Every structure is written in C-alpha cells, then in structure tokens.
Amino acid sequence: MTFRCWPHDLDINLHMTNSRDNSVMDIGRINFMIRNGGWGKVRRAGMLPVLGSLATRYRRPINPFQKFDVLTRIASWDERWLYMEQRIVAGGHTASITLC
C-alpha cells in the first residue's frame, strides 16, 4: 500500500510520528488479510484479529509530503499466533521494520 506523509502526521521534529507509523501498519495488516482471504475466514469463525505485541526498529525518518510504501508478509506461525513482518519503504530505503 502506498501512503503520503501529511502535515497532520508530523511530530515536533517534523517527521512522521511513531503513532502514525503504527496506524498505517494496522491498515496494512487488515489490507493484507482481506487480499489473501484470511479476513473472511477469521470473521466466519467468530474471531477478531488481535495484535499480541510488536517491536519496531526505526531506521530513517519519513519527511513531510514524502510517499512511502507499507510492505507486509507472514514471517512465521505456530498453534496460537501468526507472526508478520512489515516494512515502511520510502525513497527506496527501509524507514522502519515492525515484527508483530
């Protein structure tokens, strides 16, 4: 998914705030589940997807009006959890990596 950093997404340092980073990651996970058919299966089973935890490494800032992509993939799974990796890529460089 492609987004753009708008002025209301900025923190006091004039780059995208961490809370907006997490918001676009949420949208990316839902979009990923809808596109691969997982959303319907989860909902038919009467479940809701819940984020158990996440860890983010910030590598580069995202500046005002800069476009960026959210890339989502399944990293692993076990009997209870599905583990995902999400990357925000801006200008050809990884801006952040989140494991959830």
N, C-alpha and C positions, 0 to 999 in steps of 0.2 A: 504494500500500500504506500502511496506517496502522499506526503503532507507538506505543509509550509509553516515555518515559524512566524507567527503573527505578533504584533506588539503586546497583546494581552497574554502571550505565552512567556514573557521575559521576566527574569528575576532582577535583583538590584545590580547585578554585574552585566546586564544587558545581553544575556544569552538565555537559551531555553531553560526554564526552571525544571527541577527534578520531578515535581508533581505532574507537570505536563508530559514529561517523558513517560511516566507510569501510565498516564491516561491513554496515550497513543499506543502503548504496549497492550493495554486492555482491549482496545478496539482491534488491534492486530490479531490477538488471540481469538476473539469472537469471529472475526472475518475468516481466519484460518479454519476454525471448526465448522463454520457454515459451508465454506467451499469444499471441504473434504467429506461432508456428510455426517460428521460427528455430532453436530449440534442437534439434529433431529433425533438421533439415537439416544442421546443423553436425555433429552426432554421427554421422549416416549417412555423411557424407563422411570420417569418421575423424579429425575435428579436435576440439580443445577451445578454447573461447573464452579468450583471454589478454588481460589488461589491459596495454597497452603503456605508458601513463603516465596521470596525472591531475593536474589542477590544481583546487584548491578555494578558494573565497572564502567566508569565514565572515562573516556579517552580524549575526546575533543569536544569543544563547545559547538552548539548549533546557534548561529547568529540570526539576527532579525531578517525576516523575509527569505531565509535560505530554505530551499527544498531539501527534503530528506525522505528516505525510504525506510519502512519497517519490514524486516525480513523475519519470518517465523518458521521454525522447524521443530519436529519432535526429536529430542535428543535421546530419550530412553523411556522405559516404563517398567512398572512392577505390578504386583497384585492389587495395589491400592492407588498409585499415583501415575500420572502422565507427566513426564519432565520435558519442558520446552526450552529452546534457546531462541532468544530474539535479539536482533541487531538493528541498531539505527545506523544507517549509512548516509553520509552527507558529503557531497563533493568527491565521491569515490573513496572516501576514508571511513572507517568504522568510528562512530562517535560514542557509542555505548553498546555494551553487551549485557543482557539480562538472562539469568538462568532462573526458571520458575517451575 
